[in-house]
Amino acid sequence: MDITQFYQTFFEEADELLAEMEQLLLGLDLQAPDSEDLNAVFRAAHSIKGGAATFGFVALTDTTHLLENLLDRARHGELTLSTKMMDVFLETKDVLQKELSAYREGKEPEPQMVEQICAVLRQLALEANAAACAASPVLSAAPAIKALAPAPAPVPAALARDEGSPPAVPTLKVRFTKVSDHDQKLLAEEMANLGTVLAQTAEADSLTLWLQTACDADDLVAVSCFIVETEQIEISTATPSEVSEPQPQPEHPDQPGQPESPAVLADVAATQPALLPGAVPGTAAAAPAAAGQARESNSIRVDVEKVDQIINLVGELVITQSMLTQTASTLDPVLHERLLSGLGHLERNARDLQESVMSIRMMPMDYVFSRFPRLIRDLSAKLGKQVQLVTVGKETELDKSLIERIIDPITHLVRNSLDHGIETPAQRTLAGKDASGQLTLSAQHQGGSIVIEVKDDGGGLARNKILAKARQQGIAIAENAPDEEVWLLIMAPGFSTAEAVTDVSGRGVGMDVVKRNIQEMGGHVEISSVQGKGTTIRIVLPLTLAILNGMSVRIGNEIYILPLNYVIESLQPQSADLHAITADEQVLHVRGEYLALVEMHKLFGVAGAVHNPTQAIVVIVQAEGTRFALLVDQLVGQHQVVVKNLETNYRKVPGISAATILGDGNVALIIDVAAIQRTHREKKAR
């Protein structure tokens, strides 16, 4: 059998297990670690090791084996966790990620890297053992490194009851149903790693083992689920009558462990309490891990390209439905009542189908936020700062294409907050603050957009310092400019107020890239800050790039689409509200505020448009914290449009972000409001 076809599934599951492992390790209380969390970390390492061994990934197997040994000792209380140990565990996780990436690319991991981390793990095991020996001199003869070995053989009850004798080990009956011969062999080998297989029976599609083990049902299910599904596993405590009857010998000669005498097995079983209270033969163990695996079995992995193809087809369906609706609007509603009613049903169903398909691509923001506890832990220690991370709205969903592209911008903002924003404990104490700073990551839906905030309670931005730096770099800005406009200067190319360049930040690169990347995703950045109190950076993004809530406007004989998330209001201006600044530039006075007026027919060179503003319509929009007015001929309507990439099908057009197909089959261009605002601002600066 060609097992390479299962590589991708293993890589994806291993990625998830490593992410879960890191999250659990970061959340551990070193003084009183949660046993369930330690067990979960151990199971993650063991599952990765089992898969790596199956596929012949030697470096991955060796590394996880050493890590697994240490985790096994930690969860059984045989070694005490420390900050140094946690650093090694997290470093090992990073190496495992690199090894996994190498195997994914069809390469072998770097031998020096593998040997180095393995040496660190072996040394950690030696140090832990030496500490245990020092604390308990009686154990000084114990081996330096505890290897993963089968559980000790059972002891007669008479001996087990003697003072000082080791406790007897429980015997479990483990049954696997609907399994092939190949899987039976793999399962028997895995169970042997977790204890002593006293006996086993194999039938056409099932395997039953009597396993003497110190592991609990969770561990057995977690290991087995890499080969079979949860519903194929049945675990119960072996009864005295079962283990007293002679059982068939294991079929595989290389299988470790031999059955003991019936008398010994019966005696051991009689002296052991039931491991799973209420369990009966043929009933699966009701363990949390099993429940989790059962939930996972209800989901499937689908290639993103297939989902994109479905979304594109649904988009075409929506366009076709819109065309039919527009054509049918000219029909007599009395004569064609059934047809129009059917088209109404089609419209509702198409909208529901569109929303359902779009939800498939949605992922929770926890996918992004879960990456930062590790970054903050490492970076705050490096900078000598104390930082507490708070996350809000982890369940808020965003399109997969956007959620992956937003990781790098948020990472840069977090690093900036740690380096420039939050002060050192000494500085915070002098300022009357808590020595530990707070960094908040939040996400929430607002209309058809998602708002992501990176907020710190640090020193805030210094307005005078930013203005001085802007003048030094020749950036034109008025002294009385509003704070929102001043704060956005920190995102100008090459702009930095850092007094010293570090390997974290301060070179004046990065923030402009953040801004550009967010604008390319159809979003914008807003900054608010109070000196001495902190800074908040808000990223506003559309929920998806495939569907857009838009307002269609007419300019001359052309139809354009304005994204609704930029639109504030629309009105018909009066001549008294219009004021000329230059020969070709006007401003509009609206409720005490003067807004720049952008005449769209001039911007796009459209013929036949209305030139007199008092006979046209003004749409007030806001982009990048600035409000301005767009002059159009008339408002046509508001509706959802399917976004089509213009650059792929034609070329990049200034002031245009994408295109769509209207119900009459014509193409309408989608206006890039943020680009128009930037163009207008640069024109004023010149």
C-alpha positions as CSV (number, residue, x, y, z in Angstrom):
1,M,0.0,0.0,0.0
2,D,1.3,3.5,-0.9
3,I,1.1,5.3,2.4
4,T,2.3,8.6,0.9
5,Q,-1.3,9.4,0.1
6,F,-1.9,9.8,3.9
7,Y,1.1,12.3,4.3
8,Q,-1.0,15.4,4.0
9,T,-3.6,14.2,6.6
10,F,-0.7,13.5,9.0
11,F,0.9,16.9,8.5
12,E,-2.3,18.7,9.1
13,E,-3.2,16.7,12.2
14,A,0.4,17.1,13.5
15,D,0.2,20.9,13.0
16,E,-3.0,21.0,15.0
17,L,-1.5,18.8,17.8
18,L,1.6,21.0,18.0
19,A,-0.5,24.2,18.2
20,E,-2.6,22.6,21.0
21,M,0.6,21.4,22.8
22,E,2.1,25.0,22.8
23,Q,-1.2,26.5,24.0
24,L,-1.5,24.0,26.9
25,L,2.2,24.4,27.9
26,L,1.9,28.2,28.0
27,G,-1.2,27.8,30.2
28,L,0.4,25.5,32.8
29,D,0.8,26.6,36.3
30,L,4.3,25.4,37.2
31,Q,3.6,25.2,40.9
32,A,0.3,23.3,40.5
33,P,0.0,22.0,36.9
34,D,-3.4,20.7,35.9
35,S,-3.2,16.9,35.4
36,E,-5.7,16.9,32.5
37,D,-3.5,19.5,30.6
38,L,-0.4,17.4,31.2
39,N,-2.1,14.3,30.0
40,A,-3.3,16.2,26.9
41,V,0.2,17.4,26.1
42,F,1.5,13.9,26.5
43,R,-1.2,12.4,24.2
44,A,-0.4,15.0,21.6
45,A,3.3,14.1,21.6
46,H,2.5,10.4,21.6
47,S,0.1,10.7,18.7
48,I,2.7,12.6,16.7
49,K,5.3,10.0,17.5
50,G,3.0,7.2,16.4
51,G,2.2,8.8,13.1
52,A,5.9,9.7,12.5
53,A,6.9,6.1,13.2
54,T,4.3,4.8,10.8
55,F,5.5,6.9,8.0
56,G,9.2,6.4,8.7
57,F,10.0,10.0,9.8
58,V,12.9,9.0,12.0
59,A,14.0,12.4,13.2
60,L,10.5,13.3,14.2
61,T,10.0,10.0,15.9
62,D,13.3,10.3,17.9
63,T,12.6,13.8,19.1
64,T,9.0,13.2,20.2
65,H,10.1,10.0,21.9
66,L,12.5,11.9,24.2
67,L,9.9,14.6,24.8
68,E,7.2,12.0,25.5
69,N,9.4,10.4,28.2
70,L,9.8,13.7,30.0
71,L,6.1,14.5,29.7
72,D,5.2,11.0,31.0
73,R,7.4,11.5,34.1
74,A,5.9,15.0,34.6
75,R,2.3,13.8,34.5
76,H,3.0,11.0,36.9
77,G,4.7,13.5,39.3
78,E,8.1,12.0,39.0
79,L,9.8,15.3,38.1
80,T,9.0,18.9,39.1
81,L,8.3,21.4,36.3
82,S,10.4,24.5,36.1
83,T,10.8,27.6,33.9
84,K,13.9,26.1,32.3
85,M,12.0,22.9,31.6
86,M,9.1,24.8,30.0
87,D,11.6,26.7,27.8
88,V,13.0,23.4,26.6
89,F,9.5,22.0,25.9
90,L,8.6,25.1,23.9
91,E,11.9,25.0,22.0
92,T,11.3,21.3,21.2
93,K,7.9,22.2,19.9
94,D,9.6,24.7,17.5
95,V,12.1,22.1,16.4
96,L,9.2,19.6,15.8
97,Q,7.5,22.2,13.6
98,K,10.7,22.6,11.6
99,E,11.1,18.9,11.2
100,L,7.5,18.6,10.1
101,S,8.0,21.4,7.5
102,A,11.1,19.6,6.2
103,Y,9.2,16.3,5.7
104,R,6.3,18.2,4.1
105,E,8.8,19.5,1.5
106,G,10.2,16.0,0.9
107,K,13.5,16.8,2.7
108,E,15.2,15.4,5.7
109,P,15.5,17.8,8.7
110,E,18.8,19.3,9.5
111,P,20.8,16.6,11.4
112,Q,22.6,19.2,13.6
113,M,19.4,20.7,14.7
114,V,17.9,17.3,15.5
115,E,20.9,16.1,17.4
116,Q,21.2,19.4,19.4
117,I,17.5,19.3,20.6
118,C,17.8,15.6,21.4
119,A,21.0,16.3,23.5
120,V,19.1,19.0,25.4
121,L,16.2,16.7,26.2
122,R,18.6,13.9,27.3
123,Q,20.5,16.4,29.5
124,L,17.2,17.6,31.0
125,A,16.2,14.1,31.8
126,L,19.6,13.5,33.5
127,E,19.2,16.7,35.6
128,A,15.7,15.8,36.6
129,N,16.8,12.4,37.6
130,A,19.7,13.8,39.6
131,A,17.4,16.2,41.4
132,A,15.0,13.3,42.2
133,C,17.9,11.2,43.5
134,A,19.1,14.1,45.7
135,A,15.7,14.5,47.2
136,S,15.3,10.7,47.8
137,P,18.7,9.0,48.4
138,V,16.9,5.6,48.4
139,L,16.4,6.0,44.7
140,S,20.0,6.7,43.9
141,A,20.4,3.4,42.1
142,A,17.6,4.2,39.6
143,P,18.6,4.5,35.9
144,A,19.4,8.0,34.6
145,I,16.8,8.1,31.9
146,K,13.4,6.4,32.2
147,A,12.7,4.7,29.0
148,L,9.1,4.0,27.8
149,A,8.8,0.3,28.7
150,P,6.0,-2.2,29.2
151,A,4.2,-2.1,32.5
152,P,5.7,-4.5,35.2
153,A,4.4,-8.0,35.3
154,P,1.5,-8.8,37.7
155,V,2.2,-10.0,41.2
156,P,0.3,-12.5,43.2
157,A,-2.2,-11.0,45.6
158,A,-0.4,-12.5,48.6
159,L,2.8,-10.7,47.6
160,A,1.0,-7.5,46.6
161,R,-0.3,-7.2,50.1
162,D,3.1,-7.5,51.7
163,E,4.5,-4.2,53.0
164,G,6.8,-2.5,50.5
165,S,5.7,-4.5,47.4
166,P,4.8,-2.6,44.3
167,P,1.1,-2.0,43.6
168,A,-0.6,-4.4,41.2
169,V,-1.5,-3.0,37.7
170,P,-5.1,-3.1,36.4
171,T,-6.1,-5.3,33.5
172,L,-8.4,-3.8,30.8
173,K,-10.3,-5.5,28.0
174,V,-9.8,-3.5,24.8
175,R,-11.8,-4.4,21.8
176,F,-11.5,-2.9,18.2
177,T,-14.2,-3.6,15.7
178,K,-14.3,-3.3,11.9
179,V,-10.5,-3.3,11.6
180,S,-8.4,-4.8,8.8
181,D,-5.6,-7.3,9.4
182,H,-3.0,-4.5,8.8
183,D,-4.7,-2.2,11.4
184,Q,-4.9,-5.1,13.9
185,K,-1.2,-5.5,13.8
186,L,-0.6,-1.7,14.2
187,L,-3.1,-1.6,17.1
188,A,-1.5,-4.5,18.9
189,E,1.9,-2.9,18.6
190,E,0.6,0.4,19.9
191,M,-1.1,-1.3,22.9
192,A,2.1,-3.1,23.7
193,N,3.8,0.3,24.0
194,L,1.4,1.2,26.7
195,G,1.5,-1.9,28.8
196,T,1.7,-5.7,28.8
197,V,-0.6,-7.6,26.4
198,L,-1.6,-10.6,28.4
199,A,-3.6,-12.2,25.6
200,Q,-5.4,-11.3,22.4
201,T,-7.9,-12.8,20.0
202,A,-8.4,-11.8,16.4
203,E,-11.4,-12.4,14.2
204,A,-12.3,-11.5,10.7
205,D,-12.8,-7.8,11.5
206,S,-12.2,-7.4,15.2
207,L,-9.4,-7.6,17.7
208,T,-9.7,-8.1,21.5
209,L,-6.8,-7.6,23.9
210,W,-6.4,-8.1,27.6
211,L,-4.0,-5.3,28.5
212,Q,-2.3,-4.8,31.8
213,T,-1.5,-1.1,32.0
214,A,-1.1,1.9,34.3
215,C,-2.5,4.1,31.5
216,D,-6.1,5.3,31.7
217,A,-8.8,5.0,29.0
218,D,-8.1,8.5,27.7
219,D,-4.6,7.5,26.7
220,L,-5.7,4.3,25.0
221,V,-8.4,6.1,23.0
222,A,-6.0,9.0,22.0
223,V,-3.4,6.6,20.7
224,S,-5.9,4.3,18.9
225,C,-7.7,7.1,17.3
226,F,-4.8,7.7,15.0
227,I,-5.6,4.3,13.4
228,V,-9.3,3.8,14.0
229,E,-12.4,5.9,14.8
230,T,-13.7,6.3,18.4
231,E,-16.8,4.3,17.7
232,Q,-14.6,1.3,16.8
233,I,-13.1,1.2,20.3
234,E,-14.7,-0.5,23.3
235,I,-12.9,-0.4,26.7
236,S,-13.9,-2.0,29.9
237,T,-12.4,-3.4,33.1
238,A,-11.5,-7.1,32.8
239,T,-13.6,-9.1,35.3
240,P,-12.0,-11.8,37.4
241,S,-13.8,-14.6,35.5
242,E,-12.5,-13.2,32.1
243,V,-8.9,-13.1,33.1
244,S,-9.1,-16.4,35.0
245,E,-10.0,-18.3,31.8
246,P,-7.1,-19.2,29.5
247,Q,-6.9,-16.8,26.6
248,P,-5.4,-17.5,23.1
249,Q,-1.7,-16.6,22.7
250,P,-0.9,-13.4,20.8
251,E,-0.7,-14.1,17.1
252,H,2.5,-12.1,16.5
253,P,5.7,-13.7,17.7
254,D,7.3,-10.3,18.2
255,Q,4.5,-9.1,20.4
256,P,6.0,-8.3,23.9
257,G,4.4,-9.8,26.9
258,Q,3.2,-13.4,27.7
259,P,0.1,-14.4,29.5
260,E,0.4,-15.3,33.2
261,S,-1.2,-18.2,35.0
262,P,-5.0,-18.0,35.4
263,A,-4.6,-18.0,39.2
264,V,-2.3,-15.0,39.2
265,L,-4.5,-13.1,36.8
266,A,-7.6,-13.8,38.9
267,D,-5.9,-12.8,42.1
268,V,-4.6,-9.5,40.6
269,A,-8.0,-8.6,39.1
270,A,-9.7,-9.4,42.4
271,T,-7.5,-7.0,44.3
272,Q,-7.9,-4.1,41.9
273,P,-10.7,-1.6,42.0
274,A,-12.6,-1.1,38.7
275,L,-10.7,1.5,36.6
276,L,-13.9,2.5,34.8
277,P,-16.8,2.4,37.3
278,G,-20.0,1.1,35.7
279,A,-18.2,0.0,32.5
280,V,-19.4,-3.3,31.1
281,P,-18.0,-5.4,28.2
282,G,-19.0,-4.0,24.9
283,T,-19.5,-0.4,26.1
284,A,-17.1,2.3,24.9
285,A,-15.4,4.3,27.7
286,A,-17.1,7.6,28.1
287,A,-13.9,9.7,28.3
288,P,-13.5,13.4,27.4
289,A,-10.9,12.5,24.8
290,A,-13.3,10.0,23.2
291,A,-16.0,12.7,23.1
292,G,-13.5,15.1,21.4
293,Q,-12.6,12.5,18.9
294,A,-16.2,11.8,18.2
295,R,-16.8,15.4,17.4
296,E,-13.9,15.5,15.1
297,S,-15.2,12.5,13.2
298,N,-18.3,14.6,12.2
299,S,-16.0,16.9,10.2
300,I,-14.2,16.4,6.9
301,R,-11.1,18.0,5.4
302,V,-11.6,19.7,2.1
303,D,-9.1,21.4,-0.1
304,V,-9.5,25.2,-0.1
305,E,-9.5,25.2,-3.9
306,K,-12.6,23.1,-4.0
307,V,-14.4,25.5,-1.6
308,D,-13.3,28.4,-3.8
309,Q,-14.7,26.7,-6.9
310,I,-18.0,26.2,-5.2
311,I,-18.0,29.9,-4.1
312,N,-17.3,31.0,-7.7
313,L,-20.1,28.8,-9.0
314,V,-22.5,30.2,-6.4
315,G,-21.4,33.7,-7.4
316,E,-22.3,32.9,-11.0
317,L,-25.6,31.5,-9.9
318,V,-26.4,34.8,-8.0
319,I,-25.5,36.8,-11.1
320,T,-27.8,34.7,-13.3
321,Q,-30.6,34.9,-10.8
322,S,-30.2,38.7,-10.8
323,M,-30.4,38.8,-14.6
324,L,-33.6,36.8,-14.5
325,T,-35.1,39.0,-11.9
326,Q,-34.3,42.2,-13.9
327,T,-35.7,40.7,-17.1
328,A,-38.9,39.5,-15.3
329,S,-39.4,43.0,-13.8
330,T,-40.8,44.1,-17.2
331,L,-43.5,41.4,-17.2
332,D,-47.1,41.8,-16.2
333,P,-47.4,40.6,-12.6
334,V,-51.0,39.4,-13.2
335,L,-50.3,37.3,-16.2
336,H,-47.0,35.9,-14.9
337,E,-47.8,35.6,-11.2
338,R,-46.4,32.0,-10.9
339,L,-43.2,32.9,-12.8
340,L,-42.5,35.9,-10.6
341,S,-43.4,34.0,-7.4
342,G,-40.9,31.2,-8.5
343,L,-38.2,33.9,-9.1
344,G,-38.8,35.2,-5.6
345,H,-38.2,31.8,-4.2
346,L,-35.1,31.4,-6.3
347,E,-33.8,34.7,-5.1
348,R,-34.3,33.7,-1.4
349,N,-32.7,30.3,-1.9
350,A,-29.8,31.7,-3.8
351,R,-29.1,34.2,-1.0
352,D,-29.3,31.4,1.6
353,L,-27.1,29.2,-0.4
354,Q,-24.6,32.0,-0.8
355,E,-24.5,32.7,2.9
356,S,-24.1,28.9,3.7
357,V,-21.3,28.5,1.2
358,M,-19.5,31.6,2.5
359,S,-19.7,30.3,6.1
360,I,-17.6,27.3,5.0
361,R,-14.6,29.6,4.5
362,M,-15.1,31.3,7.8
363,M,-12.6,30.6,10.6
364,P,-12.6,31.9,14.2
365,M,-10.1,34.6,15.2
366,D,-8.7,32.2,17.8
367,Y,-6.7,30.8,14.9
368,V,-4.8,34.1,14.9
369,F,-4.9,35.0,18.6
370,S,-3.6,31.6,19.8
371,R,-0.3,32.4,18.2
372,F,0.5,35.3,20.5
373,P,0.9,33.9,24.0
374,R,4.2,32.3,23.0
375,L,5.4,35.5,21.2
376,I,4.5,37.7,24.1
377,R,6.1,35.3,26.6
378,D,9.4,35.1,24.7
379,L,9.6,38.8,23.7
380,S,8.6,40.3,27.1
381,A,11.3,38.2,28.8
382,K,13.8,39.4,26.2
383,L,12.8,43.0,26.8
384,G,12.7,42.7,30.5
385,K,9.0,43.5,30.7
386,Q,6.0,42.0,32.3
387,V,3.0,41.7,30.0
388,Q,-0.3,40.1,30.4
389,L,-2.3,39.1,27.3
390,V,-6.1,39.5,27.2
391,T,-8.1,38.2,24.2
392,V,-11.7,39.2,23.5
393,G,-13.9,37.8,20.7
394,K,-11.8,34.7,19.9
395,E,-15.0,33.1,18.4
396,T,-15.5,36.0,15.9
397,E,-15.3,34.6,12.4
398,L,-13.4,35.9,9.3
399,D,-12.8,34.6,5.8
400,K,-9.9,32.1,5.6
401,S,-8.2,34.1,2.9
402,L,-8.2,37.2,5.1
403,I,-7.4,35.5,8.4
404,E,-4.1,34.1,7.0
405,R,-3.1,37.4,5.6
406,I,-3.9,39.3,8.8
407,I,-1.5,37.3,10.9
408,D,1.7,39.2,9.9
409,P,0.2,42.7,10.3
410,I,-1.1,41.9,13.8
411,T,2.3,40.3,14.7
412,H,4.1,43.5,13.8
413,L,1.6,45.6,15.8
414,V,2.0,43.3,18.8
415,R,5.8,43.5,18.6
416,N,5.6,47.3,18.4
417,S,3.3,47.5,21.4
418,L,5.7,45.4,23.5
419,D,8.8,47.3,22.4
420,H,7.6,50.9,22.1
421,G,4.3,51.0,24.0
422,I,4.5,49.1,27.2
423,E,7.1,50.4,29.7
424,T,9.5,48.5,31.9
425,P,8.3,47.5,35.4
426,A,10.4,50.3,36.9
427,Q,9.0,52.9,34.6
428,R,5.4,51.8,35.2
429,T,5.9,51.8,39.0
430,L,7.2,55.4,38.8
431,A,4.2,56.4,36.8
432,G,1.9,54.9,39.4
433,K,0.9,51.9,37.2
434,D,0.9,48.2,37.9
435,A,4.3,46.7,37.1
436,S,2.7,44.3,34.7
437,G,1.5,45.8,31.4
438,Q,-1.6,44.6,29.6
439,L,-2.0,43.9,25.9
440,T,-5.5,43.3,24.6
441,L,-6.4,41.6,21.3
442,S,-10.0,41.9,20.4
443,A,-12.3,41.2,17.4
444,Q,-15.9,42.0,16.8
445,H,-18.4,42.3,14.0
446,Q,-19.7,45.7,13.1
447,G,-22.2,45.5,10.2
448,G,-20.5,43.9,7.2
449,S,-17.1,44.4,8.7
450,I,-14.8,43.0,11.4
451,V,-12.9,45.3,13.7
452,I,-9.7,44.0,15.2
453,E,-8.0,46.0,17.9
454,V,-4.5,45.8,19.3
455,K,-4.6,47.8,22.5
456,D,-1.9,48.4,25.2
457,D,-1.9,50.4,28.4
458,G,1.6,51.8,27.8
459,G,3.1,55.2,27.4
460,G,1.0,56.2,24.4
461,L,2.1,58.3,21.4
462,A,3.9,61.7,21.8
463,R,2.3,64.2,19.4
464,N,5.1,66.8,19.6
465,K,7.7,64.1,18.9
466,I,5.8,62.8,15.9
467,L,5.3,66.3,14.4
468,A,9.0,67.1,14.9
469,K,10.0,63.9,13.2
470,A,7.6,64.6,10.3
471,R,9.1,68.0,9.7
472,Q,12.6,66.5,9.8
473,Q,11.6,64.0,7.1
474,G,9.8,66.7,5.0
475,I,6.3,65.4,5.5
476,A,3.7,68.2,5.1
477,I,1.3,68.4,8.0
478,A,-0.3,71.3,9.8
479,E,0.5,72.0,13.5
480,N,-3.2,72.0,14.3
481,A,-3.9,68.8,12.5
482,P,-6.3,66.5,14.3
483,D,-4.8,63.8,16.5
484,E,-6.1,61.0,14.2
485,E,-4.2,62.4,11.3
486,V,-1.0,62.9,13.3
487,W,-1.1,59.3,14.7
488,L,-1.4,57.9,11.1
489,L,2.1,59.4,10.4
490,I,3.7,56.5,12.3
491,M,2.6,54.4,9.3
492,A,4.4,56.5,6.8
493,P,7.3,54.8,5.0
494,G,10.6,55.1,6.9
495,F,9.0,56.9,9.8
496,S,10.2,56.0,13.3
497,T,10.5,57.9,16.6
498,A,12.5,55.2,18.2
499,E,15.7,56.5,19.8
500,A,17.6,53.3,19.3
501,V,17.3,50.5,16.7
502,T,16.8,47.1,18.1
503,D,16.4,43.6,16.6
504,V,12.7,44.0,17.4
505,S,11.8,47.4,15.8
506,G,13.0,50.9,15.3
507,R,14.2,50.9,11.7
508,G,11.1,52.7,10.3
509,V,10.0,49.7,8.2
510,G,7.0,47.5,8.9
511,M,4.2,49.9,9.9
512,D,3.9,51.1,6.3
513,V,3.8,47.5,5.1
514,V,1.1,46.8,7.7
515,K,-1.0,49.7,6.3
516,R,-0.4,48.7,2.7
517,N,-1.3,45.0,3.4
518,I,-4.5,46.0,5.1
519,Q,-5.5,48.3,2.3
520,E,-4.9,45.5,-0.2
521,M,-7.5,43.5,1.8
522,G,-10.0,46.2,1.4
523,G,-9.6,47.5,4.9
524,H,-8.2,50.5,6.7
525,V,-6.4,51.4,10.0
526,E,-7.5,53.8,12.7
527,I,-5.3,54.9,15.6
528,S,-6.2,56.5,18.9
529,S,-3.8,57.3,21.7
530,V,-3.6,59.1,25.1
531,Q,-0.1,59.9,26.3
532,G,0.6,58.0,29.5
533,K,-2.5,55.9,29.1
534,G,-1.9,53.7,26.0
535,T,-2.5,53.2,22.3
536,T,-5.3,51.4,20.4
537,I,-4.8,50.4,16.8
538,R,-8.0,49.4,15.0
539,I,-8.1,47.3,11.8
540,V,-11.4,47.4,9.9
541,L,-11.8,44.7,7.3
542,P,-14.6,43.3,5.2
543,L,-15.8,39.9,6.4
544,T,-14.9,38.4,3.0
545,L,-13.5,39.5,-0.3
546,A,-15.9,37.4,-2.4
547,I,-19.1,39.2,-1.6
548,L,-19.6,43.0,-1.1
549,N,-22.5,45.1,0.2
550,G,-22.5,48.0,-2.2
551,M,-24.3,51.1,-3.3
552,S,-24.6,51.5,-7.1
553,V,-24.2,55.1,-8.3
554,R,-24.5,56.6,-11.8
555,I,-21.9,58.9,-13.3
556,G,-22.8,59.9,-16.8
557,N,-23.9,56.6,-18.5
558,E,-21.7,54.5,-16.3
559,I,-22.6,52.5,-13.1
560,Y,-20.1,52.3,-10.3
561,I,-20.2,50.4,-7.0
562,L,-19.4,52.2,-3.7
563,P,-18.6,49.7,-0.8
564,L,-21.2,50.4,1.9
565,N,-18.7,50.2,4.8
566,Y,-17.2,53.5,3.6
567,V,-20.5,55.3,3.1
568,I,-21.8,57.6,5.9
569,E,-24.6,59.6,4.2
570,S,-25.8,61.2,1.0
571,L,-27.4,64.6,0.3
572,Q,-28.0,67.2,-2.5
573,P,-25.8,70.2,-1.8
574,Q,-27.0,73.8,-1.8
575,S,-24.9,76.5,-3.5
576,A,-24.4,78.3,-0.2
577,D,-22.6,75.1,1.2
578,L,-20.1,75.1,-1.7
579,H,-16.8,77.1,-1.4
580,A,-14.1,77.3,-4.0
581,I,-10.5,76.8,-2.8
582,T,-8.7,77.0,-6.1
583,A,-9.9,77.1,-9.7
584,D,-10.5,73.4,-9.8
585,E,-11.1,72.5,-6.2
586,Q,-14.1,73.0,-3.9
587,V,-15.1,72.1,-0.3
588,L,-18.5,71.3,1.0
589,H,-19.7,72.7,4.3
590,V,-21.7,70.1,6.3
591,R,-22.9,70.8,9.9
592,G,-19.8,72.9,10.8
593,E,-17.3,70.7,9.0
594,Y,-15.6,71.5,5.7
595,L,-15.1,68.4,3.5
596,A,-13.0,68.1,0.3
597,L,-15.3,67.5,-2.7
598,V,-14.0,65.0,-5.3
599,E,-15.8,65.2,-8.6
600,M,-16.0,61.6,-9.8
601,H,-16.6,62.5,-13.5
602,K,-13.2,64.4,-13.6
603,L,-11.4,61.6,-11.7
604,F,-12.5,58.9,-14.1
605,G,-12.9,61.0,-17.2
606,V,-16.6,60.1,-17.7
607,A,-18.5,62.1,-20.5
608,G,-22.0,63.3,-20.2
609,A,-22.0,63.6,-16.4
610,V,-23.7,66.4,-14.4
611,H,-21.2,69.1,-13.7
612,N,-23.3,71.4,-11.4
613,P,-23.0,70.0,-7.9
614,T,-26.4,71.5,-6.9
615,Q,-28.1,69.2,-9.5
616,A,-26.1,66.1,-8.5
617,I,-25.8,64.0,-5.4
618,V,-23.0,64.1,-2.8
619,V,-22.0,60.8,-1.0
620,I,-20.1,61.5,2.2
621,V,-17.5,58.7,2.9
622,Q,-14.8,58.0,5.4
623,A,-11.5,56.3,4.8
624,E,-8.4,56.1,7.0
625,G,-9.9,58.5,9.5
626,T,-10.7,61.2,7.0
627,R,-14.2,62.3,5.8
628,F,-14.7,63.7,2.3
629,A,-17.4,64.0,-0.3
630,L,-17.8,62.2,-3.7
631,L,-19.9,63.9,-6.4
632,V,-22.1,61.5,-8.5
633,D,-25.1,62.0,-10.8
634,Q,-27.6,59.8,-8.9
635,L,-28.0,56.9,-6.5
636,V,-29.3,53.7,-8.2
637,G,-29.7,51.2,-5.4
638,Q,-28.2,49.1,-2.7
639,H,-27.4,45.4,-3.1
640,Q,-24.8,42.6,-2.7
641,V,-22.4,42.1,-5.5
642,V,-20.0,39.3,-6.4
643,V,-16.5,40.6,-6.5
644,K,-14.4,39.8,-9.6
645,N,-10.6,40.5,-9.6
646,L,-9.9,43.2,-12.2
647,E,-6.2,42.7,-12.4
648,T,-6.5,39.0,-13.3
649,N,-9.0,39.7,-16.1
650,Y,-7.7,43.1,-17.3
651,R,-5.1,45.3,-15.5
652,K,-4.9,47.5,-12.4
653,V,-6.9,50.7,-12.7
654,P,-6.2,53.7,-10.4
655,G,-9.0,54.3,-8.0
656,I,-10.7,50.9,-8.8
657,S,-10.4,47.9,-6.5
658,A,-12.4,45.3,-8.4
659,A,-15.4,44.7,-10.7
660,T,-18.7,43.0,-10.7
661,I,-21.4,41.9,-13.2
662,L,-24.8,43.6,-12.9
663,G,-28.2,42.0,-13.5
664,D,-28.3,43.4,-17.0
665,G,-25.0,41.7,-17.8
666,N,-22.9,44.9,-17.9
667,V,-19.7,45.2,-15.9
668,A,-19.6,47.7,-13.1
669,L,-16.3,48.9,-11.5
670,I,-16.0,48.9,-7.7
671,I,-14.5,52.2,-6.4
672,D,-11.5,52.0,-4.1
673,V,-12.4,54.8,-1.7
674,A,-9.2,54.6,0.4
675,A,-7.1,55.0,-2.8
676,I,-9.1,58.0,-3.9
677,Q,-8.5,59.6,-0.4
678,R,-4.7,58.9,-0.7
679,T,-4.6,60.4,-4.2
680,H,-6.4,63.5,-3.1
681,R,-4.2,64.0,0.0
682,E,-1.0,63.6,-2.1
683,K,-2.3,66.1,-4.6
684,K,-2.9,68.6,-1.8
685,A,0.6,68.0,-0.4
686,R,2.1,68.9,-3.8
